[in-house]
Amino acid sequence: MGSNIKSMIKLPFMKKITMLSMALLALFACKSKQSDDKSNTTNTVVEEKITSKTYAEISIAQGGEWVDGSRGHKEYNAGTSFKNINSLQVPKEHTDHSWFIRYEGPGWENSQIGYRLYLDWRNAIDIFGKKVDSIVLPFVGQDGFDSYHEPAAWGQDILKAGKSMGIGGYGRLLNDTVAHFQSVKNTFAKVENLGKKSSVKISYEDWNTGNETINLNSELTIYQQDRFTKAELTPSKEITGICTGIVKFKNIPLIKKESEKWAYIATYGTQTVVNDTDKLGLAIFYNLDEVAEQKEGINDHLVIFKPTTKPLTYYFLGAWEQEANGIKTEEAFIADLNKKLENLENTNFIN
């Protein structure tokens, strides 16, 4: 989770909608929310009835303008509302805390969990812990950038990514440091909602790290059942060091297990921003044939891939104890991971 953000978009009308929506979520947790939809092309408004059990979105501010901000970069100022769009060519002005993209990037969810990716140089993946089984993302952050950091009837942002890749984010290891996405010519993101699954697809053009420049395509897919996201990365060139990982926290040990074809790394414990006793499990499953090594980084437990131009596939998940009917103990968490590992060994799919 990023640091607390002072809201720069005041939305009185949208705030009333959000408050009403949160009340409905608390009372009718098993009912899917609806939002009007009409989807078209890049940067066109999406107003679609949400009837599926998975959902992905990207939402941008409108009605304002780019100005010089107090942080030394451009900020989107005086926005009046947000609009959902199918796809986005990320503006050159956009960076962290520029107040342009609602909750700072695309989000995806099912009935158990939500995720978001910071669509800027950080490129980390964060978790929305959910206490309800309905679709909530259309209502998250509508009343400003601070709201989802605080406890609500639906849940809240629960992971502190800091300088890491969060859970399942991706970058490139150079020496002992993970290079994120500080140098990219163009970034293009789109979302797809296909009923039984929802995806976020991102294309990075001319991503430069060290002495290498490549294009990278990523696809992040969530399904109706379970907490995991399937990640696929496709590099345009064979380079060393492409990696994923799990954010490291002090006094939270790494859990590892390998089978013949697949393996996982995981952590479990008090590693949320909710309070000092709130527990969360994090895990990444990876194909041993695609991985060069698993090692410790400065901010992440790392999985480093072999050079390739073929798609790299891995799965990541979070399991929050406050989720309705969620996993409450480390023993239950490991048992769940072991079952998933067995499924991967037998079918090459996690569930």
N, C-alpha and C positions, 0 to 999 in steps of 0.2 A: 504494500500500500504506500502511496506517496505521502509526503508530509501534509499537514492540515492546510487547506487552501482557502483563502479568503474569497468568497464568491464575488465575481465581477459581473454576473448576469442575474439581474433581479427579475423574477417572473411571478408577479402576484397571482395572475390568473392560473398559470401552470401549477403554482404551489397549492392552490385550492384543489385542483384536480388530483395532485399527488396525495394530499392529505386524505381525500375521499377514497382514493385507490388503496391507500395503506389500510384504511379501516375495513374496506371490503376484503382485502387480503386476509386480515385477521379473522374475519367472520366466516369467510367462504374459501378456506385454503385449498380446497379440492377442486375449485372451479377455475377454468382457464379464463384469463382476461382477454378482452377484445379491444382492438384498436383499429380504426378505419384504415383501409389500405388501397392504394392504387400505385403499383410499381412500374417504373419506366426505365430511364437511362441514368447515366452518371449524374449525381447531384440533383435528382428529381425526388420529390417527396414520396415516401412510402406510407400508405394508409391501409393496412391489410388486417382483416380479422384474424386473430391468433387463435387457431383451433387445434394446432398440433401440440405435441408434448415436448418438442424441442423448438428452440428459437435462437436466431442470431440477428444482430442489428449493428448499424453504425449510424450515429446521429450527430449532426453538426448545428452550431449556432447560426442564427440568421438575424438580420435587422441591424447589425452593428458594422464595425469597420476595424481594420488593422491599424494599430497605433504603436508608437515606441513605448515599451513598458518599463516598469521600474526594475526589472530583473536583467536588463541589458539586452533584451530581445523583443521582437514584435509580440503584441498581445491583441486578442480579439476583444474589442471594447464595446459596451453598450448593446450587446445582443438582447433581443426581445423574446426569443423563443428558440426551440430546437426543432429540427425536422429530420426524420429518418430518411435515409437514402440507400439505394442498392449498392452503390460503388462510389469510390472517392479517389481522385488523384490528390494526394496530400499536398497542400499548398506549401510553397517554399518558406513561408513565414512561420509555419507551425513547428513548435517544439514542446518540451515539457512545460506544463503550467502556462499555456498560452490561451486557455479558456475557450478553445474553438470546438473541440470534439467532446460531446457529453461523456462523462467518466473516462476521458482521455484516450479512447480507442474503441475498437469493436468489442462487443460482448457476445457470449453464447451461453446457453443454459439448457437444462432439462428440469425435471421435477425435483431433483435432488441437490443440484449445485449449479453455480454460475461461475464463469471465468471472464476476464477481460485482458486485452493486450494493450500495453502502452504504445500507441502508434507514433512513436518519435524515436530519438536516438537510444533511449533505454531499452525498448523492445522486450521488456519483462512481461511475464504473465502473472496475474494476480487472481485472487479467489473472492467471489461473493458467496459467503455462507448463507444458506437458505433455511428458514424455519417453516416454510410453507411449501406445498407441492404444486403451486400454480406458477404461471409465467409472470415474472416480476420486472425484467429488465426495461420494458417500455416506460416504467414509472420511476426508475432509479436515476437520481441526479437531476430531475426536472426542476427542483427548487433550489438548485445551486450545487457547487462542487464540494461543499462540506458535508452534505446530508448523508451520503452513503457510508461515511466513516463512523457514523454514530449508530447505536442499536436502534432497530426499528422492528415493527411487527413481522416484516418479511425476512429480516436478517440484516447483514451488513457486510462491508468489505472487511476481511479478517486477516489477510496476510501482509506482512511488511517485507517488501522485496528489497528495499534499500538499494545497494549497488550491485545486487545479484541479478540473475535472470529469472528470479521468482520460482515458479514451478513449471518446468517444461519449456521455458523460453530458450532462445538459441542465439549463438554468437560464434566467435572464433577465438580459440586460445592461442595467444602469441606469447612465447616464453611462459611467464606465470600469470599473465593477465588476460582476462576475457575482453576482447574488443566487441563492443556492441555495434550500433548502427550510426555512429557519428558522421560517417562519410558515405552518403548515398545520393546518386543523381536524381532518381525518381522513386517514389513509393506509391503503389496503387493497391487499394484494398477493395474487396467486394464480399458480400454476404449472400448465402443461398439458404433458403428454407424449403426442404423437400419432404415435409411430413414426418417421415421416420428418422430423419437426421437433419442437422443444420451445420453449415460450414462457414468458416472465414477463410478467404483465400487472399494472400498477399504476395505481390511481385515487387522485388527490390532490384532496381536497375543500377548497375555500376556500383555495387557495394565494395568499398575499398578498405582493406585491412592490411597493414604492413606493406609488402610489395606486390600484393595480389588484388585484382579487381575482377569481380564476377557478378553475374546475375543470380539471384536466388528466388525460387518460388516456394511458398509454404502453404499448406492446407491443414486447417485445424477443424476436426469434425467431432460433434457430440451426437450421441444416439439417445433413443427414448429411455433405455434402461441403463442404470449404473452411473457412476460418477466420473468415468474416464473420458479423456479426449484423445482421439487418434491424431497424431501429428505426422505429416509427410513433408520432408525437405528435399528439394531438387536443385542441386547446384549446376551451373552452366559449365563449370570447369573443375577438374580434380585438384583440390587444395587440401593441405593438412589443417587440422585444428578445428574444423566445424564441430560444435559441441552443443549439448544441452545440460541441464543440471537442476539441482534443488538448492534453494537458499539455505545457508548454514546458520545455525543458531548455537550459541554457547551452551554447553552441557546437554545438547540433544545429540545422542550418538547416531551414527549411520548404521542402518540395517542392510545387509546384502545377502542375496541368494542367487546362485547360478544353477540352471539345469543344462541339458545338452545343447539346446538351440537358443533359449531365451534366458534372461536374467532380470533382476530388479535391484534397485537401490531405494531405500525408504528412510524416513524419519518419523518419529511419533513423540508427542509430548506437548508441553505448554509453549507453543510457538505461534500464537495469534496475538493480535493487538486488542482483543476483547477484554481480557483480564489476566491475572497471574496464575489462574488455575484452569483456564479454558484449553482444551486439548484438540489437537489437529494431527492427522496423519497425512503424509505426502509421499508419493512414490512415482518412479519412472521405470517402465519396462522397456527393454531394448533387445534387439537381435544380435547375438554374439558375433555372427558373421559380418555384421556391418560396423562393429566397434573396434577401435584400435586399443583403447584402454579406459579404465575407470580410475580417476585420481582425484585428489583434493585440490581445489582451487582456493583463492583468497576468500571469496564470498560464497562459493558454491561447492557442493558435491558434484563432480563433473563426470559426464559420459562423453568421450571424444570419439568421433566417427572416423572411419578410414576414408581416404580420398576417393571420390566417385562422382560420376555424373548421373547415376541412377537414383531413384527416389530412396531416401532414408526414412524408415518407418519406426516410430516409437509411440508409446502411450504414457500419459501422465494423469495423475488424479490427486484430489484432496478428499479427505474424509473428516468432516467436522462433527464433534460430539453433540452439538446442538441441533443438527439436522433431525427432522422428524423421523423417528425410527432409525436413527443413525448408529454408527459404530461408536461404542462407548469406552472400549478398553484397547490397550495395545495388543493383547492376545487375540481379540476378535479382528483387529486390523491385520495382523500378520496372517491369520487364518484366511482372510479374504484375499490377501495378496497371493498366498500359496495356491489358492483355488484358481485364480486368474493365471498364474504362471503355468499351472497344469493345462489349462485351456489353450494357452499359447503354444505349448509343446505339442499338443495333440492336433490343433486346428489352425495355428498361426493367427488366430483371432482371440481377443481377450475375454469375450463373453459368449 
